[in-house]
Structure formats: structure tokens, C-alpha cells
Amino acid sequence: MTLLGGTHFALALACLAFGVIIFVNKKGTQLHRRLGIAYLVGMLTVNGTALLTHEEAIRMGPFHWLALLSLSTLAAGTVHLVLKRPEGAWVDFHAYYFCWSYVGLLAAGASQMLTKVDSLPRSFQVLIPSLLICGIGGFIIHTRIPRILHGPE
């Protein structure tokens, strides 16, 4: 494993842990802010290292394109946090985008592990686990996040 690959892998694992801790703890606290910053910096590096592997590959593959998508969720979640816009809803946008970032990290990790199983067809390595994780993640995000942010209705 190269230094680039090792950095990518180690920070991806750290971000998985940061995400769980952020999710299960109270929002808006000093712990939330510190781990959120660590998650953001870690994910920027994870995506950067994923994109840098483009030089090692002949063409951009699905993981490169998904890294760009991941960067967009990070950017959107951060912009809402920094600008505090739209007023009254920025926390919701921040939470949704960062939760989707985490779901993407889970999907990428599962797909990356399955690419090591040569006996599986490519669709079973990347497409199916990604769709399954995104489907489950989307259900959890859109059912649990409103309750976490606003309490039970």
C-alpha cells in the first residue's frame, strides 16, 4: 500500500468513527463542533487522495466521480453552516448534507471492499451495495433527522 493509499484508508476509517460519535451525541456542543471539523478535514483529505489516484489509473473511474459528489455534499453542508442560510432552515440543510456525506462514505467503503472479490460481477461490487446503502441511509436520514433536530411530532 502506498502512502497515499494508507492515508486514504486511515482517514476514511477515522471519519467513519467521527460520524458515529457525532450522530449519537448531542448536536451543537463543543464535541460536535470539534468532531465535525475533524470529519470535514478528514473527508476533504479522503476525497483528495481518491482524486489523486487518477494519475495512477488510465481514466477516471466510479470512485473518482463519487469523490466529486462527496466533495459537493461537504461543500453544501459547510456553506449552510457558515452562512447560516436559509434563515430558520440552515441547520436542517447542514444536517442532511453531512448525513448524505456519511452515507456516501459507507457506500464507497463497502464497494471498495467488494472490488477485492474477483468472483463477483462489477455490478455486485459497486452498484448494488451503493444503491442498497444509499436506500437504507436515505430512509434513516429522512425519518430520523427531523426527529433529532425538531423532536417527535
C-alpha positions as a Markdown table, in Angstrom:
| # | Residue | x | y | z |
|---|---|---|---|---|
| 1 | Met | 0.0 | 0.0 | 0.0 |
| 2 | Thr | 1.3 | 3.4 | -0.9 |
| 3 | Leu | 1.5 | 6.4 | 1.5 |
| 4 | Leu | -1.4 | 7.9 | -0.5 |
| 5 | Gly | -3.5 | 4.8 | -0.2 |
| 6 | Gly | -2.6 | 4.3 | 3.5 |
| 7 | Thr | -3.6 | 7.9 | 4.2 |
| 8 | His | -6.9 | 7.5 | 2.3 |
| 9 | Phe | -7.7 | 4.3 | 4.2 |
| 10 | Ala | -6.8 | 5.5 | 7.7 |
| 11 | Leu | -8.7 | 8.8 | 7.3 |
| 12 | Ala | -11.7 | 7.0 | 5.9 |
| 13 | Leu | -11.8 | 4.8 | 9.0 |
| 14 | Ala | -11.3 | 7.8 | 11.3 |
| 15 | Cys | -14.2 | 9.6 | 9.5 |
| 16 | Leu | -16.4 | 6.6 | 10.0 |
| 17 | Ala | -15.7 | 6.7 | 13.7 |
| 18 | Phe | -16.2 | 10.5 | 13.9 |
| 19 | Gly | -19.6 | 10.2 | 12.1 |
| 20 | Val | -20.9 | 7.6 | 14.6 |
| 21 | Ile | -19.8 | 9.7 | 17.6 |
| 22 | Ile | -21.3 | 12.9 | 16.1 |
| 23 | Phe | -24.6 | 11.0 | 15.3 |
| 24 | Val | -25.1 | 9.6 | 18.8 |
| 25 | Asn | -24.2 | 12.7 | 20.8 |
| 26 | Lys | -26.0 | 16.0 | 21.3 |
| 27 | Lys | -25.8 | 18.4 | 18.5 |
| 28 | Gly | -24.3 | 21.9 | 18.7 |
| 29 | Thr | -21.9 | 21.1 | 21.5 |
| 30 | Gln | -18.2 | 21.7 | 21.6 |
| 31 | Leu | -17.6 | 18.0 | 20.9 |
| 32 | His | -20.0 | 18.2 | 17.9 |
| 33 | Arg | -18.1 | 21.2 | 16.5 |
| 34 | Arg | -14.6 | 19.6 | 17.1 |
| 35 | Leu | -15.5 | 16.3 | 15.6 |
| 36 | Gly | -17.3 | 18.0 | 12.8 |
| 37 | Ile | -14.2 | 19.9 | 11.9 |
| 38 | Ala | -12.1 | 16.7 | 12.1 |
| 39 | Tyr | -14.7 | 14.9 | 9.9 |
| 40 | Leu | -14.7 | 17.7 | 7.4 |
| 41 | Val | -10.9 | 17.9 | 7.2 |
| 42 | Gly | -10.6 | 14.1 | 7.1 |
| 43 | Met | -13.2 | 13.8 | 4.3 |
| 44 | Leu | -11.6 | 16.6 | 2.3 |
| 45 | Thr | -8.3 | 14.6 | 2.5 |
| 46 | Val | -10.1 | 11.3 | 1.8 |
| 47 | Asn | -11.6 | 12.7 | -1.4 |
| 48 | Gly | -8.4 | 14.5 | -2.3 |
| 49 | Thr | -6.4 | 11.3 | -2.1 |
| 50 | Ala | -9.1 | 9.5 | -4.1 |
| 51 | Leu | -8.9 | 12.0 | -6.8 |
| 52 | Leu | -5.1 | 11.9 | -6.8 |
| 53 | Thr | -5.2 | 8.2 | -7.6 |
| 54 | His | -6.4 | 9.4 | -11.0 |
| 55 | Glu | -2.8 | 9.7 | -12.2 |
| 56 | Glu | -2.3 | 6.0 | -11.3 |
| 57 | Ala | -5.4 | 5.0 | -13.3 |
| 58 | Ile | -5.9 | 5.2 | -17.1 |
| 59 | Arg | -9.2 | 7.0 | -16.7 |
| 60 | Met | -11.5 | 8.4 | -14.1 |
| 61 | Gly | -13.5 | 5.5 | -12.6 |
| 62 | Pro | -16.6 | 5.5 | -10.5 |
| 63 | Phe | -14.8 | 6.2 | -7.2 |
| 64 | His | -13.3 | 9.4 | -8.7 |
| 65 | Trp | -16.7 | 10.7 | -9.8 |
| 66 | Leu | -18.2 | 9.7 | -6.4 |
| 67 | Ala | -15.4 | 11.6 | -4.7 |
| 68 | Leu | -16.5 | 14.7 | -6.6 |
| 69 | Leu | -20.1 | 14.1 | -5.5 |
| 70 | Ser | -18.8 | 13.7 | -1.9 |
| 71 | Leu | -17.0 | 17.0 | -2.1 |
| 72 | Ser | -20.2 | 18.7 | -3.2 |
| 73 | Thr | -22.1 | 17.4 | -0.2 |
| 74 | Leu | -19.4 | 18.6 | 2.1 |
| 75 | Ala | -19.3 | 22.0 | 0.4 |
| 76 | Ala | -23.1 | 22.3 | 0.6 |
| 77 | Gly | -23.3 | 21.3 | 4.3 |
| 78 | Thr | -20.4 | 23.7 | 5.1 |
| 79 | Val | -21.9 | 26.7 | 3.2 |
| 80 | His | -25.2 | 26.4 | 5.1 |
| 81 | Leu | -23.3 | 26.2 | 8.4 |
| 82 | Val | -21.0 | 29.2 | 7.7 |
| 83 | Leu | -23.7 | 31.5 | 6.1 |
| 84 | Lys | -26.5 | 30.4 | 8.4 |
| 85 | Arg | -28.8 | 30.5 | 5.4 |
| 86 | Pro | -31.6 | 30.0 | 4.7 |
| 87 | Glu | -32.7 | 31.5 | 8.0 |
| 88 | Gly | -34.6 | 29.1 | 10.1 |
| 89 | Ala | -33.6 | 26.1 | 8.0 |
| 90 | Trp | -29.8 | 26.1 | 7.7 |
| 91 | Val | -29.4 | 23.6 | 10.5 |
| 92 | Asp | -31.6 | 21.1 | 8.6 |
| 93 | Phe | -29.6 | 21.6 | 5.3 |
| 94 | His | -26.3 | 21.3 | 7.2 |
| 95 | Ala | -27.5 | 18.0 | 8.9 |
| 96 | Tyr | -28.9 | 16.5 | 5.7 |
| 97 | Tyr | -25.8 | 17.2 | 3.6 |
| 98 | Phe | -23.4 | 15.9 | 6.2 |
| 99 | Cys | -25.5 | 12.8 | 6.7 |
| 100 | Trp | -25.5 | 12.2 | 3.0 |
| 101 | Ser | -21.8 | 12.6 | 3.0 |
| 102 | Tyr | -21.6 | 9.9 | 5.7 |
| 103 | Val | -23.9 | 7.6 | 3.7 |
| 104 | Gly | -21.6 | 8.1 | 0.7 |
| 105 | Leu | -18.6 | 7.2 | 2.8 |
| 106 | Leu | -20.3 | 4.0 | 3.9 |
| 107 | Ala | -21.3 | 3.1 | 0.3 |
| 108 | Ala | -17.8 | 3.8 | -1.0 |
| 109 | Gly | -16.2 | 1.7 | 1.7 |
| 110 | Ala | -18.5 | -1.3 | 1.1 |
| 111 | Ser | -18.0 | -1.0 | -2.7 |
| 112 | Gln | -14.2 | -0.7 | -2.3 |
| 113 | Met | -14.1 | -3.8 | -0.2 |
| 114 | Leu | -16.2 | -5.7 | -2.6 |
| 115 | Thr | -14.0 | -4.8 | -5.6 |
| 116 | Lys | -11.4 | -7.1 | -4.0 |
| 117 | Val | -13.8 | -10.1 | -4.6 |
| 118 | Asp | -12.8 | -11.0 | -8.1 |
| 119 | Ser | -15.6 | -13.7 | -8.4 |
| 120 | Leu | -18.3 | -11.0 | -8.2 |
| 121 | Pro | -19.7 | -9.2 | -11.3 |
| 122 | Arg | -18.8 | -5.5 | -11.3 |
| 123 | Ser | -22.5 | -4.5 | -10.6 |
| 124 | Phe | -22.3 | -6.6 | -7.4 |
| 125 | Gln | -19.1 | -4.9 | -6.4 |
| 126 | Val | -20.1 | -1.2 | -6.8 |
| 127 | Leu | -23.7 | -0.6 | -8.0 |
| 128 | Ile | -25.8 | -2.9 | -5.8 |
| 129 | Pro | -24.1 | -2.2 | -2.5 |
| 130 | Ser | -24.1 | 1.5 | -3.2 |
| 131 | Leu | -27.8 | 1.6 | -4.0 |
| 132 | Leu | -28.6 | -0.6 | -1.0 |
| 133 | Ile | -26.7 | 1.6 | 1.4 |
| 134 | Cys | -28.0 | 4.8 | -0.1 |
| 135 | Gly | -31.6 | 3.5 | 0.1 |
| 136 | Ile | -31.3 | 2.5 | 3.7 |
| 137 | Gly | -29.3 | 5.7 | 4.5 |
| 138 | Gly | -31.9 | 7.8 | 2.8 |
| 139 | Phe | -34.7 | 6.2 | 4.7 |
| 140 | Ile | -32.9 | 6.8 | 8.0 |
| 141 | Ile | -31.9 | 10.4 | 7.1 |
| 142 | His | -35.4 | 11.4 | 6.2 |
| 143 | Thr | -37.1 | 9.6 | 9.1 |
| 144 | Arg | -34.7 | 10.2 | 11.9 |
| 145 | Ile | -33.0 | 13.5 | 11.2 |
| 146 | Pro | -36.2 | 15.6 | 11.5 |
| 147 | Arg | -36.9 | 13.9 | 14.9 |
| 148 | Ile | -33.4 | 14.5 | 16.1 |
| 149 | Leu | -33.5 | 18.2 | 15.0 |
| 150 | His | -37.1 | 19.1 | 15.9 |
| 151 | Gly | -38.2 | 16.3 | 18.3 |
| 152 | Pro | -41.2 | 13.9 | 17.8 |
| 153 | Glu | -44.2 | 15.4 | 16.1 |
